[in-house]
Amino acid sequence: MANGITVQAPAPPAARRMTMQKLMRRRSTTALALALPLILLISGLVIYPAFFAMYLSMLDRKMETFTGMRNILFLMHFDTFWMVVKQSCIFALSAVFFKALIGFVTSHLVHNLPPKGQRKWRGMLLVPWVIPTAMSTIAWFWLFDPAYSAINWILAKFGIGPVPWLGVTSWARFSVILVNVWYGAPFFLIMYLAALKSVPDQLYEAAAIDGANWWQKVWYVTLPMMRNIIAITMLFSLIVTFANFDIVRILTAGGPVDSTHVFATWAFSLGIQGNNIPMGASVSLFMLPILGVAAFFILRDINRRGSSV
Amino acid sequence: MSAIAAEIKAEVPAKRGSLKRSRRWALVWSYVFLIMFAVFFLMPPVYMLIMGLKSSGEIASMSNPWWVFHPTLDNFIALLTSEQYLTFFRNSAVISLAVVAITMLIAVPAAFSLGRMKFWGSTTLAAGVFLTYLVPDTLLFIPLFKIMAWVHDTTGIALLNHWWALIIIYPTLTVPFCTWIMIGYFQSIPKELDEAALIDGAGYIQMLTKIFLPVALPGIIAATIFAFTVSWSEFLYPMAFTVSADQLVLPVGIVTTLIKGDVYNWGQIMAACLMGAAPPLIIYAFLMDYYIAGLTAGATKG
């Protein structure tokens, strides 16, 4: 490298600095030009609307006068709002927990299989994630249908009475979570399987030599090695589940009596269907805190990764 | 020395036998539980197929819902000859293909610029791109709705209730994530490659098209699949922005027009869902490895 420079030494220092400057200028302008469409798209259709939502939430119903925090204060005194907050949290936390649990268990089961068969099983188990949610939820809707329920048909064979899957509050809450878990668990399975494959075999061998049993291997080897991926997957999933719309919308549309509404579906029914756009915007903005927390952790993760490279 | 060796040798077979047996039991149990999970995971799509093959009469008779006694393709034929269903399908297809094209045209150059041509603020911008991926559509649909109405009022261009307007909106769902995974792919390409290209006198654009695109082809395929499946299955934006039956895309069309009829024609609805789910499923069946690479790239590549 140094040798090459001394041999060639093609230009006097001043001229070389000129070309370097030119190159830098050309380089950064090209780079900016290449990234410009992305910057325009994000600022125009993501960042601007996000701030516009904050402005909208401060208008009155006719969107003529500025009312400040009145919409937010109104929501605070509204029982349905607190029910939606509670339901959103129950929905997101329990769904993510069970997705992670099922993903963890199934990934271990698949990992146990001989390598030849793994591909087939992995392919089969990821199907729920591939089918568009709107369409699979319609199938679930009918599996839960009070008159024709195919699940109740099977349960009846075991003498279990007809379950009102979507008709009663507690069962409806259970059903939306169940469908969400069904849809999201395969994603966890894939992520955890990828993580499992990256754990070096030597660690398990060492643990086996030290006399560790299966539980100890999971607790002291697998979990610490997978900690990062478990955390980041759960964080992603928490955001997506918190903001979920289609499953609740199609399955229950918020019913019975608004008891299964989450932020997104309630914002939709207030803002678009109820034609009260500022109120809908206010409701949807309550998703921001969870986003902020997630953003904090993810940025920290990115920065740490950046400095370690 | 030899005595010890003999002792070990004598012990080994018995131990290996028990180990083998416990492994085999672990395998059997794995299969048992996996079959249970597979039944749970595959229940809705299988149910779609069963119901799609049934006639309305057979469904109404409430016989065994898990078996088809008189399979018929009537539902599928009825849908494929129905003007309305084909319109939904065409809308979905045109939107998805256009969005894939736009997404790749925006994301690939941007990822190249952010990942390989370091400039002032490029790292911050890359992190920002990822954060925008986390901003959900459920937060943006109300302001976007208002903005579209506003555009109509000021310029006279009607964006609401027109399917092509979704082509402008969908890239917000696809571009951030595609850029992010492409940054990962581009960064994994050795630095020597672009140095060699620079020495040979290639410009940056040439470098991108001649070297980076071919080398990062797996990433591009993964990003394309992601963009297609996301735009094919998006539900909230079309639900909020389109109303008329001829402007709907597949997921919304099935939910609103087929379900809200007076009679629930479930056989047809299930057949419609199955055919609607077919394009992503077919892509997945053929390109599973790319699909999974795209899924895992988001969290594992940085």
Boltz contact constraints between the chains, C-beta under 6 A:
constraints:
  - contact:
      token1: [A, 27]
      token2: [B, 117]
      max_distance: 6.0
  - contact:
      token1: [A, 28]
      token2: [B, 119]
      max_distance: 6.0
  - contact:
      token1: [A, 30]
      token2: [B, 204]
      max_distance: 6.0
  - contact:
      token1: [A, 31]
      token2: [B, 113]
      max_distance: 6.0
  - contact:
      token1: [A, 31]
      token2: [B, 117]
      max_distance: 6.0
  - contact:
      token1: [A, 31]
      token2: [B, 119]
      max_distance: 6.0
  - contact:
      token1: [A, 34]
      token2: [B, 109]
      max_distance: 6.0
  - contact:
      token1: [A, 34]
      token2: [B, 113]
      max_distance: 6.0
  - contact:
      token1: [A, 35]
      token2: [B, 110]
      max_distance: 6.0
  - contact:
      token1: [A, 35]
      token2: [B, 113]
      max_distance: 6.0
  - contact:
      token1: [A, 37]
      token2: [B, 106]
      max_distance: 6.0
  - contact:
      token1: [A, 38]
      token2: [B, 106]
      max_distance: 6.0
  - contact:
      token1: [A, 38]
      token2: [B, 110]
      max_distance: 6.0
  - contact:
      token1: [A, 41]
      token2: [B, 171]
      max_distance: 6.0
  - contact:
      token1: [A, 41]
      token2: [B, 175]
      max_distance: 6.0
  - contact:
      token1: [A, 42]
      token2: [B, 132]
      max_distance: 6.0
  - contact:
      token1: [A, 45]
      token2: [B, 172]
      max_distance: 6.0
  - contact:
      token1: [A, 46]
      token2: [B, 132]
      max_distance: 6.0
  - contact:
      token1: [A, 46]
      token2: [B, 135]
      max_distance: 6.0
  - contact:
      token1: [A, 46]
      token2: [B, 172]
      max_distance: 6.0
  - contact:
      token1: [A, 49]
      token2: [B, 140]
      max_distance: 6.0
  - contact:
      token1: [A, 49]
      token2: [B, 143]
      max_distance: 6.0
  - contact:
      token1: [A, 49]
      token2: [B, 144]
      max_distance: 6.0
  - contact:
      token1: [A, 52]
      token2: [B, 143]
      max_distance: 6.0
  - contact:
      token1: [A, 53]
      token2: [B, 143]
      max_distance: 6.0
  - contact:
      token1: [A, 106]
      token2: [B, 37]
      max_distance: 6.0
  - contact:
      token1: [A, 109]
      token2: [B, 30]
      max_distance: 6.0
  - contact:
      token1: [A, 109]
      token2: [B, 33]
      max_distance: 6.0
  - contact:
      token1: [A, 109]
      token2: [B, 34]
      max_distance: 6.0
  - contact:
      token1: [A, 112]
      token2: [B, 30]
      max_distance: 6.0
  - contact:
      token1: [A, 123]
      token2: [B, 288]
      max_distance: 6.0
  - contact:
      token1: [A, 124]
      token2: [B, 38]
      max_distance: 6.0
  - contact:
      token1: [A, 125]
      token2: [B, 41]
      max_distance: 6.0
  - contact:
      token1: [A, 128]
      token2: [B, 41]
      max_distance: 6.0
  - contact:
      token1: [A, 130]
      token2: [B, 280]
      max_distance: 6.0
  - contact:
      token1: [A, 130]
      token2: [B, 281]
      max_distance: 6.0
  - contact:
      token1: [A, 130]
      token2: [B, 284]
      max_distance: 6.0
  - contact:
      token1: [A, 131]
      token2: [B, 277]
      max_distance: 6.0
  - contact:
      token1: [A, 132]
      token2: [B, 233]
      max_distance: 6.0
  - contact:
      token1: [A, 132]
      token2: [B, 251]
      max_distance: 6.0
  - contact:
      token1: [A, 132]
      token2: [B, 277]
      max_distance: 6.0
  - contact:
      token1: [A, 134]
      token2: [B, 235]
      max_distance: 6.0
  - contact:
      token1: [A, 134]
      token2: [B, 251]
      max_distance: 6.0
  - contact:
      token1: [A, 135]
      token2: [B, 273]
      max_distance: 6.0
  - contact:
      token1: [A, 135]
      token2: [B, 276]
      max_distance: 6.0
  - contact:
      token1: [A, 135]
      token2: [B, 277]
      max_distance: 6.0
  - contact:
      token1: [A, 136]
      token2: [B, 44]
      max_distance: 6.0
  - contact:
      token1: [A, 138]
      token2: [B, 273]
      max_distance: 6.0
  - contact:
      token1: [A, 139]
      token2: [B, 44]
      max_distance: 6.0
  - contact:
      token1: [A, 139]
      token2: [B, 47]
      max_distance: 6.0
  - contact:
      token1: [A, 139]
      token2: [B, 48]
      max_distance: 6.0
  - contact:
      token1: [A, 140]
      token2: [B, 44]
      max_distance: 6.0
  - contact:
      token1: [A, 150]
      token2: [B, 65]
      max_distance: 6.0
  - contact:
      token1: [A, 153]
      token2: [B, 65]
      max_distance: 6.0
  - contact:
      token1: [A, 190]
      token2: [B, 292]
      max_distance: 6.0
  - contact:
      token1: [A, 190]
      token2: [B, 295]
      max_distance: 6.0
  - contact:
      token1: [A, 194]
      token2: [B, 296]
      max_distance: 6.0
  - contact:
      token1: [A, 232]
      token2: [B, 299]
      max_distance: 6.0
  - contact:
      token1: [A, 239]
      token2: [B, 134]
      max_distance: 6.0
  - contact:
      token1: [A, 243]
      token2: [B, 136]
      max_distance: 6.0
  - contact:
      token1: [A, 243]
      token2: [B, 138]
      max_distance: 6.0
  - contact:
      token1: [A, 245]
      token2: [B, 138]
      max_distance: 6.0
  - contact:
      token1: [A, 245]
      token2: [B, 236]
      max_distance: 6.0
  - contact:
      token1: [A, 246]
      token2: [B, 235]
      max_distance: 6.0
  - contact:
      token1: [A, 250]
      token2: [B, 255]
      max_distance: 6.0
  - contact:
      token1: [A, 264]
      token2: [B, 138]
      max_distance: 6.0
  - contact:
      token1: [A, 271]
      token2: [B, 142]
      max_distance: 6.0
  - contact:
      token1: [A, 272]
      token2: [B, 240]
      max_distance: 6.0
  - contact:
      token1: [A, 277]
      token2: [B, 142]
      max_distance: 6.0
  - contact:
      token1: [A, 277]
      token2: [B, 146]
      max_distance: 6.0
  - contact:
      token1: [A, 280]
      token2: [B, 142]
      max_distance: 6.0
  - contact:
      token1: [A, 281]
      token2: [B, 142]
      max_distance: 6.0
  - contact:
      token1: [A, 284]
      token2: [B, 139]
      max_distance: 6.0
  - contact:
      token1: [A, 284]
      token2: [B, 142]
      max_distance: 6.0
  - contact:
      token1: [A, 287]
      token2: [B, 139]
      max_distance: 6.0
  - contact:
      token1: [A, 295]
      token2: [B, 131]
      max_distance: 6.0
  - contact:
      token1: [A, 302]
      token2: [B, 127]
      max_distance: 6.0
  - contact:
      token1: [A, 305]
      token2: [B, 302]
      max_distance: 6.0
